[in-house]
Amino acid sequence: MVTNEQIKTNTALVAPRGMPMSNVLLVTTSPRGGDSVSTKLAAELAARLAKKSGASLVTRDVGAKPLPHIDVDFVVATRSGKTDLSAHEKAALDRGMEIVGEVKAADIIVIGAALINFNATTNLKGWVDHLAIPRQTFQYGASGAEGLVTGKKVYVVTASAGAYGDGPGDYLKPWLTYALGFVGMTDVEFIRVDALAYGPEAVEKSMAAAAARIEAIAA
Ligand SMILES: Cc1cc2nc3c(=O)[nH]c(=O)nc-3n(C[C@H](O)[C@H](O)[C@H](O)COP(=O)(O)O)c2cc1C
């Protein structure tokens, strides 16, 4: 159980009880289950990276098991300084700290991200909402915001029917880049598997490029 006192005083967190100190964290977010391209490729990359370095692999599948929306209990528990938290507030805080603990315990984070209606899934947004806890993953000072989750390598495998490049239509990449950077994760590489609705040739080209990049990273 993490108390609001610990949050206020920025007490160092360890991984949740029973969870090994992981080196690789796989976060999957697609609502498409076994058909998901981003889940499949992100899982492959995470497994290969874990195997390569003899690290343990922790999986958080918010696509299959979405976190609840953050609510007033979460906001009170993480931002008000209240110490005598209600049972609901404690539960909301614990949920957030579990996500924070998993990220802090990881050296490498691999995120599988489907492009849904031009942005991240609400599942991925919910994961970020739980991760962004003041004095745990970010803090404000005289010179602005400071991310506290530093020293991580992040890979994001995205999948989309269309191909947007850096133009409008894909708000997942710029948003996630900014959100991860806000909490201190600035070393982020995107592997984009796009044009999946453009026919067999385009799919083959896109999948081959992703496979080659995964091969190079995991070699
Ligand atoms: C509800 C829904 C909305 C989608 N919206 C978009 C979109 O805005 N742009 C796009 O290029 N593809 C869109 N797609 C296609 C998905 O991005 C594509 O199926 C991709 O493979 C999803 O990632 P996944 O395979 O990891 O699930 C959408 C698919 C679904 C099911």
Ligand as a Chemical Component Dictionary entry (heavy atoms), coordinates in Angstrom:
data_LIG
# 
_chem_comp.id                   LIG 
_chem_comp.type                 NON-POLYMER 
_chem_comp.pdbx_formal_charge   0 
_chem_comp.three_letter_code    LIG 
# 
loop_
_chem_comp_atom.comp_id 
_chem_comp_atom.atom_id 
_chem_comp_atom.alt_atom_id 
_chem_comp_atom.type_symbol 
_chem_comp_atom.charge 
_chem_comp_atom.model_Cartn_x 
_chem_comp_atom.model_Cartn_y 
_chem_comp_atom.model_Cartn_z 
_chem_comp_atom.pdbx_ordinal 
LIG C1  C1  C 0 -12.193 1.565  -34.285 1  
LIG C2  C2  C 0 -11.035 1.698  -35.225 2  
LIG C3  C3  C 0 -10.596 2.955  -35.583 3  
LIG C4  C4  C 0 -9.507  3.104  -36.447 4  
LIG N1  N1  N 0 -9.068  4.345  -36.756 5  
LIG C5  C5  C 0 -8.016  4.475  -37.606 6  
LIG C6  C6  C 0 -7.523  5.766  -37.958 7  
LIG O1  O1  O 0 -7.970  6.789  -37.494 8  
LIG N2  N2  N 0 -6.498  5.830  -38.835 9  
LIG C7  C7  C 0 -5.914  4.712  -39.371 10 
LIG O2  O2  O 0 -4.983  4.854  -40.147 11 
LIG N3  N3  N 0 -6.357  3.479  -39.036 12 
LIG C8  C8  C 0 -7.381  3.340  -38.170 13 
LIG N4  N4  N 0 -7.828  2.100  -37.829 14 
LIG C9  C9  C 0 -7.127  0.932  -38.344 15 
LIG C10 C10 C 0 -6.093  0.456  -37.326 16 
LIG O3  O3  O 0 -5.136  1.460  -37.073 17 
LIG C11 C11 C 0 -5.402  -0.790 -37.817 18 
LIG O4  O4  O 0 -6.358  -1.845 -37.809 19 
LIG C12 C12 C 0 -4.208  -1.161 -36.996 20 
LIG O5  O5  O 0 -3.698  -2.399 -37.449 21 
LIG C13 C13 C 0 -4.590  -1.216 -35.521 22 
LIG O6  O6  O 0 -3.495  -1.611 -34.738 23 
LIG P1  P1  P 0 -3.433  -3.097 -34.186 24 
LIG O7  O7  O 0 -3.258  -3.994 -35.387 25 
LIG O8  O8  O 0 -2.269  -3.120 -33.293 26 
LIG O9  O9  O 0 -4.718  -3.373 -33.489 27 
LIG C14 C14 C 0 -8.884  1.952  -36.959 28 
LIG C15 C15 C 0 -9.330  0.676  -36.582 29 
LIG C16 C16 C 0 -10.384 0.559  -35.716 30 
LIG C17 C17 C 0 -10.837 -0.834 -35.301 31 
# 
loop_
_chem_comp_bond.comp_id 
_chem_comp_bond.atom_id_1 
_chem_comp_bond.atom_id_2 
_chem_comp_bond.value_order 
_chem_comp_bond.pdbx_ordinal 
LIG C1  C2  SING 1  
LIG C2  C3  SING 2  
LIG C2  C16 DOUB 3  
LIG C3  C4  DOUB 4  
LIG C4  N1  SING 5  
LIG C4  C14 SING 6  
LIG N1  C5  DOUB 7  
LIG C5  C6  SING 8  
LIG C5  C8  SING 9  
LIG C6  O1  DOUB 10 
LIG C6  N2  SING 11 
LIG N2  C7  SING 12 
LIG C7  O2  DOUB 13 
LIG C7  N3  SING 14 
LIG N3  C8  DOUB 15 
LIG C8  N4  SING 16 
LIG N4  C9  SING 17 
LIG N4  C14 SING 18 
LIG C9  C10 SING 19 
LIG C10 O3  SING 20 
LIG C10 C11 SING 21 
LIG C11 O4  SING 22 
LIG C11 C12 SING 23 
LIG C12 O5  SING 24 
LIG C12 C13 SING 25 
LIG C13 O6  SING 26 
LIG O6  P1  SING 27 
LIG P1  O7  DOUB 28 
LIG P1  O8  SING 29 
LIG P1  O9  SING 30 
LIG C14 C15 DOUB 31 
LIG C15 C16 SING 32 
LIG C16 C17 SING 33 
# 
